[in-house]
Amino acid sequence: MKITGPYLFILATLLIDAIGVGIVFPIMPDLMDRVGAASTAEGAFWGGIMMSAYAAAMFLFGPIIGSLSDAYGRRPILIAALATLTIDYMIMALAQTYWVLLIGRVLAGIAGSTFITATAYIADIAKPEERAASFGMIGAAFGIGFVLGPALGGLASGWHITAPFWIAAVLSALNVAFGIFILPESLKPENRRPFGRRDLNPFGTLIRAFLIPGLAIPLTCIFVFEFANMVYVTLWAFWGREVFAWDGFTIGITLSAYGVLIAIVQAGILPQLTKRLGDYPTLMLAIAASVTSLIGFGFAGAVWAVVIFLPIAALSDMAPPLMTAFAANLVGEDQQGLVQGVIAALASVGAVIAPLILTAVFERSVNDAGLYLPGAPFLLAGVMVLTIVPLIWRLRTR
């Protein structure tokens, strides 16, 4: 698609947003220690609770925010979400107890409409046949953000453990200012739909989306894949500390390397593969890469294994934009916000449950005297991705 000013602004917005998210990852173990966690396993558990609270808030509010953007436009919703994120990072920086951190994560989940509305914005301005590559650029922006975010977080934590939060707050505030003065509206008045009482019910919105012909298959695939992929976000820092005794800086460097690879895949490899092979073969390649990397990390016991499987894991990140494109192309312009909100809600349901299950599996696998297998959560995630292969096979005809 043609690269326009609004398109570049949305990518820049998501880049800064990703920096704000990724900047926190390297300090999660230390942050849990600060609020009273007694061990790495306990810190992973309480960190998982925080991530589940974030996802629960996004599940409840994601479809509502998406529907609001269908009714009132993308611009005001996006700016409001960025302002809420600024407040959230300030709360996280000032928090002295676990419960205040938890409140901050709930607020961030409500503001998760940044990604939802930005994706709907891209769907507004991209042609149907260009949406997979365009959504891939969103992934690339996040990838670059995760290059800068974890590295910056690891370095900033050397000054003070709250420094990464203050940096993220400043970046989000700058985003608000840019949005107010630069971002035009993408959704034309004639393409909007009324916001009704039924849009306030996230469960009803999910049901309506699944009843749209053909949409249930890509939505189900997205849900399972995002559930499984939560293993990286939830456990990478704790797994790295347990298996390799990594510190915050090393965790940040490995996450940054992963971000570089994702950016290369999403911005360079994904558009070329979809152009040469088509969306569906590229999706199958991504699923195969996902299963391979998850099993590889499950049994990894040396750093060289991380070096081998990290690029393969980056290839698996082609799956979400491809499945999102399948879903977006099945609905009209007046339902793009709804669909993106439902996709975010489904990912959030997985993100509510996944941290609880995966951290429990991790805690059991490192504390059980009979079986020490820190990579057990990765193996479980690999099996889950395998279960959606028959459904993805059915997408072949769409």
N, C-alpha and C positions, 0 to 999 in steps of 0.2 A: 504494500500500500504506500501511498505518497506520505512522506514524513512532513507533517504540519506542525505549527507552533503548539496547538493544544495537545497533539499527540506527544510531543517532546515534553511538555509540561507534566502530563500524566505520568510519563516514565520517570521524570525527575522526582515527582511527588512520591511515587512508589519506591524509588531508590532511597530517598531520605527516610521514608517510613521503615524500610528494611534495615537501614543503619540503626534506627532507633530500637528495633526489635533485636537485631543481632548483637548489639553492643552489650546486652544484658547476659547473654548466654555464658560467656566465660566466667562470670562472677557468681553464677547461681550456687555452686557449692559453698563459696565463701559467704554469700548472702544468707544461706540457710544456717551456717555456723554462727553468723552474727545474731540471728534471732533465736538461737538456742538448740539447734540440731546436735545430737550427741555423736553421730557417726555419719559416714558417707551414705550408707543405706537409708538411714532415717532422713537425711537431707534430701535424698532422691524421692522418698515417699512424700514428704511435705511439699517439695517442689512440684511433684505430680498433682497434688491437691490444688495448688495455685493454677496450674495449667488447665486443670479440669474446670475450675471456677471461671476462668477466662473463656473457655469454650462454651460453657453453659450459658453465659451471658450473650455470647455471639449467636448461639442457637435461638434463644428467645427473641433477640432483637434483629438478627440478620434479615429474615424475611420481611419484617416490618420496615426496616430501613430501605431494603430494595424496592418495596412497593411505594414507599414515600418518594423515592427518586423517580419512579415511573409516573407519579402524579404531579410532583412539584419541580422536577428537574434534577439533574445530577449535581450542578454547581453548589447550591446552598447546602445540600446534604454532605457533600465532600468537605466543604469548609468547616461545617459544624463538627464533623468527625475529627478533623485535624486539630481543632481547638480543644476537644475533649481529650485527645491523646497528650497534648501539652500539659494539661492539668494532671493527668494520670502520672506522667513521669516525675512531676514535682512531688506528688504524694509518695511515690516510691523512694525518691531521694530523701524525704523527710521522715520516713517510717522508722520507728524504733522497735516495733513488735511485729510478729508474724501476721496478726489479724489486720493491721493497717496495710501490710503488703497485699493481703488477700482482697481487701476492699479496692485497692488500686488495680488489681488484675481484673476484677469484675467491671470496673469503669472502663478499662481498656477493651474488654470484650464488647461492651456496648458501642464503643467507638470503632469496632472492627469493620464498620461500614466503609472505611477508607478503601480497602481492597475491593469490596463489593461494588461500590459506586464507580470506582475507577475502571473496573472491568466492564461494567455496563456502559460507561462512557466510550471505551474502545469499541464495544459492540455497536454503538450508535454510529461511529464514524468509519468503520471498516466494512468492506464488502463481505458477504458470506463466505466466499472462497478464500478470503484473506484472513479470516478470524483465527485460524489455528496458528499461523505465523505471528499474528499480532498479539495473541495471548502468550505466545512464546517469548515475545519481547518483554512482556510483563514479568515473566519468569527470569529473563536476563537481568532486568532492573533489580529484581530481588536478589539475584545471584551476586551482582556487583555490590549491592548493599551488604550482603553477608560477607563479602571480602573485607569491606571497610569496617563494618560494625564490630565483629568479634575481635579483629586486630586492634581497633580503637578502644574497645572495652577492656581488653587485656592490658593495654598500655595505661589507660586512664585509671584502672583499678590500682595501679602502683602509686598514684597520688593519693587517692582515697576511694573506698569502696562505693561511695555514692556518686563519684565523679561521672561515671557513664550515664547515670540517670539525668544529671543536669545537662550534659551534652545533648542527650536525646530530646530533652525539653526545649532547648534552644533551637534545634533543627526543626522540630515540629512547629514551633512558633513562627519561624521563618516561612515554613510551608503555608501557614494561615495567611500571612501577609502576601505571599506570591499569588495565592489563589484568589484573594480579594481583588487584586489589581490586574491579573493576567488572564485568568481562566474564563473563557466564554461558555455559555450553555450549549450542550450538544443535543438535547432532546427537544425537538420541535413541539409546539403546543398541540398540533393536530395528531401527534403520535403519543400523547399522554392518555392515561386512563384514570378514572376517579379512584380516590382512596376511600375505601369503605370500612365498616366495622369488622367485616370478616378478615380484612388484612391484618388486624390486631392479633389474630390467633395463629401462631406459628405452626401449630399442628394441622389446622385447616388448610393453610397455605401449602404445606408439604403434600397433603393429600391431593389438592387440586393440581399441583405440579406433576405428581405421579400419574394422574389420570389423563394428562396430555398425551395423545398418541405417540408412541415410540420413545417418550422421554424417560420412562422408568429404567430402561437398561443402562444408558449412560450415567444416570443419577446413582444407581446402585453401584456401578463400577467405581465412580468417584468416591462414594462413601467408604467402600472397603479399602481402596487404595490409600486414601488419606488416613484412615485408621492405622493401617500398617506402617505408613511412612512417618507416623508420629514417633516411632522408635528413635529416630535420629534426633529430633528436637527434645524429646523427653530425657533420653539417657546418654547422649554422646558425651557430655561433660563427666557424668558419674562413671560411665563405662571406661572412659579414658583414664580417669583417676584410679579406678580399681585395677584395671589390667596393666596399664603402663606407668602409673604413678605420675601422670601429667599434672602440671600446675596450670593456673589460669591462662598464662601467656601461651603455653603450648596448645591448650585447648582452643584458644582464639586463633592461633596460626593454622591449625588443622581445619577449623571451620572456615577460615578465610580461603584456604586452598580449595575447599569444597565449593565455596562461592565463585571462585575463578572458573572452575570447571563448569558449573551450572551456567554461568554467563556465556562461556564459549559454546556450550551445547545449545542453549536457548536462542542466542542471537545469531550463531553461525551455522551449526549443524542442523538444527530443527528445520529452518526454512529450506535448506538445500535438500534434506531428505524428503520433506513433504512435496517439494517440487518434482523430484526425480522418482520417488517411490509411491507417493500418495499418502494420505492421512492414516489409513488403516494399517498398511505394512509398517509404517513408522511407529504406530502405537504398539504393535506386537513386538517390535524390537525393544521398545521401552519397557514393556512388561517382562520380557526375558532378562533384560539388564537388571531390573528390580529384584527378581528372584535370585539371580546369581550373586548380586552384591550383598543381599541380606543373609544368605546362607554363608557367604564368605566371611562377613563380619561376625557371624555367629560362632565360627570356629577359629577366628583370628587370635593368635597369641604372640605375634611379633609385629613390629612396625612395618616391615616390608609387605605384610598382608594388607595393611591399611593403604599403603601406596598403590597396590594393585587394584583394590576394590573401590577406592574412592572415585576414580574416573568412571567406572562402570555404574556406580550409584548415581553419578551426575547424568548419565544417559537415561536413567529411569525417570528423571524429572521432566522428560518430554511428555509423559503420560497425562498429567493434569491438564495442560493447555489443549492437548488433542481431544480429550474427553469433554472438556468444557466447550470446545468448538462444535463437537457433535451435538451437544445439548442446545447451544445457542442457535444453531441453524434449524432447529425444529420449532422455534416459536417466532412470533412477530415482534416488531420494534417496541410495541407497547407492553411487552412481557419480559424484556431483557433484564430489567432490574429485579423482577420477581424471580426469574430463573437463577440469576447470579446470587440473589439472597438465599434461595433454597440450596444452591450448591454450597454456599458458605455455612448454612445451617447444618447440612449433612456432614460437612467436614468438622463442624463444631461438635456434633453428636459423637462422632468418632473421637474427637479430641477430649471430650468429657470422659469417655469410658477408657480410651487407650492408655492415658497416663496411669490411671488406677490399676489397670491390669498389668501393664508392662513394668511399672515400678514394683508391683507386688511379685511378679515373676523374677525380676532382677534381685530383689531383696532375698527371696527364697534361694535363688541360684548361687548367691555368694555367701549365704549364712548356713546353708544346709551342709552339714559335715560329710554327708554321704555322697553328694554330687556338687562339685564346684564348677559351674558353667556360666560365667558372666554374660556370655553371648546368647543365652537362651531367649531373651526377648526378640533378638534379631531373627532367630530361627522361627519363632512363632509368627512374626510378621511375614516372613517368606512364604510360609504355608498359607497364610491368609490371601496373599496376592495370587497364589496358584488357584484358589477357589473361584476367582472371577474370570479365569481364562475362558470357560464355556460361554459366559455372557459377552465377553469381548469378541468372541468368534461370531456371535449373532450380529454385532455391529458391522460386520463385513458387507452385509447387503444394504446398508443405509448410506 
